[in-house]
Amino acid sequence: EQVYVGIDREFARLTGLRVWAYDLLTFTLLALTTVGLIKVVGFVLEHVLLLLPSAIGVRLSRSSRGVLAISACSSLSASLAGLCLAILLDQSPAGVVGLILLSAYVASLLAVRR
């Protein structure tokens, strides 16, 4: 159902799906995530953590499950690696995590899609 709503809203509405409910759920979760991340990690890193992992997942996968798995793994691994490197280099964790995710995104642009 979520895929139908994401691809063709009119068809989903004609088949009887409550498109407004999916919109409400999506925007509510996005708002809660944004507010929570801004309080925890800051404005810039919040945008990086919301945008780049999903962009990496879209570049490297063809299925929605693959995109979800790749984006979750890239976000988690970049956050952990960035925190460790920031401690070792005595730098800001937000900047290091951002650079790691940006590097991963550039690498995904250079990777050949199967």
C-alpha positions as CSV (number, residue, x, y, z in Angstrom):
1,E,0.0,0.0,0.0
2,Q,2.8,2.4,0.9
3,V,4.4,1.9,-2.5
4,Y,1.2,2.5,-4.3
5,V,0.7,5.8,-2.4
6,G,4.2,6.8,-3.2
7,I,4.1,6.0,-6.9
8,D,0.5,6.8,-8.0
9,R,-1.6,8.8,-5.5
10,E,-4.6,9.0,-7.7
11,F,-4.7,5.3,-8.4
12,A,-4.3,4.6,-4.7
13,R,-7.2,7.0,-3.9
14,L,-9.4,5.3,-6.5
15,T,-8.7,1.9,-5.1
16,G,-10.0,3.0,-1.7
17,L,-6.8,3.6,0.2
18,R,-6.8,6.5,2.7
19,V,-4.0,8.5,1.2
20,W,-4.6,11.3,3.7
21,A,-3.8,8.9,6.5
22,Y,-0.4,8.0,4.9
23,D,0.3,11.7,4.5
24,L,-0.6,12.5,8.1
25,L,1.6,9.6,9.4
26,T,4.5,10.5,7.1
27,F,4.6,14.2,8.0
28,T,4.0,13.6,11.7
29,L,6.9,11.1,11.8
30,L,9.1,13.5,9.8
31,A,8.3,16.4,12.2
32,L,9.0,14.3,15.3
33,T,12.3,13.0,13.8
34,T,13.4,16.5,12.8
35,V,12.6,18.1,16.2
36,G,14.3,15.2,18.1
37,L,17.4,15.3,15.9
38,I,17.8,19.0,16.1
39,K,17.7,18.8,19.9
40,V,20.2,16.0,20.0
41,V,22.7,16.6,17.2
42,G,22.1,20.1,15.8
43,F,20.7,21.7,12.7
44,V,23.3,20.8,10.1
45,L,23.9,17.2,11.2
46,E,20.1,16.7,11.3
47,H,19.8,17.7,7.6
48,V,22.8,15.5,6.7
49,L,21.4,12.5,8.6
50,L,17.9,12.9,7.0
51,L,19.1,13.5,3.4
52,L,22.3,11.7,2.6
53,P,21.6,8.1,3.8
54,S,18.4,7.9,1.8
55,A,20.2,9.4,-1.3
56,I,22.9,6.8,-0.9
57,G,20.3,4.0,-0.6
58,V,18.4,5.2,-3.7
59,R,21.6,5.2,-5.7
60,L,22.7,1.7,-4.6
61,S,19.4,-0.3,-4.5
62,R,16.5,-1.0,-6.7
63,S,14.0,-2.1,-4.1
64,S,12.4,-0.1,-1.3
65,R,13.6,-2.7,1.3
66,G,17.1,-2.3,-0.1
67,V,16.9,1.4,0.2
68,L,15.7,1.2,3.8
69,A,18.4,-1.3,4.7
70,I,21.2,0.6,3.0
71,S,20.2,4.0,4.4
72,A,19.9,2.6,7.9
73,C,23.3,0.9,7.7
74,S,25.0,3.9,6.2
75,S,23.6,6.3,8.8
76,L,24.5,4.0,11.7
77,S,28.0,3.2,10.4
78,A,28.8,6.8,9.5
79,S,27.6,8.0,12.9
80,L,29.7,5.5,14.8
81,A,32.8,6.0,12.6
82,G,32.4,9.8,12.8
83,L,32.1,9.8,16.6
84,C,35.2,7.6,16.9
85,L,37.2,9.7,14.5
86,A,36.1,12.9,16.1
87,I,37.3,11.7,19.5
88,L,40.7,10.5,18.0
89,L,41.2,13.7,16.0
90,D,39.7,16.1,18.6
91,Q,37.2,17.5,16.1
92,S,33.5,18.2,16.1
93,P,31.5,15.0,15.7
94,A,28.9,16.7,13.5
95,G,31.5,17.8,11.0
96,V,33.2,14.4,10.8
97,V,29.9,12.5,10.4
98,G,28.9,14.9,7.7
99,L,32.2,14.4,5.9
100,I,31.9,10.7,6.1
101,L,28.4,10.7,4.7
102,L,29.3,13.1,2.0
103,S,32.2,10.9,1.0
104,A,29.9,7.9,0.9
105,Y,27.4,9.8,-1.2
106,V,30.2,10.8,-3.7
107,A,31.3,7.2,-3.8
108,S,27.8,6.1,-4.5
109,L,27.6,8.5,-7.4
110,L,30.8,7.0,-8.8
111,A,29.6,3.4,-8.3
112,V,28.2,1.6,-11.3
113,R,24.6,0.5,-10.8
114,R,23.9,-3.1,-11.7
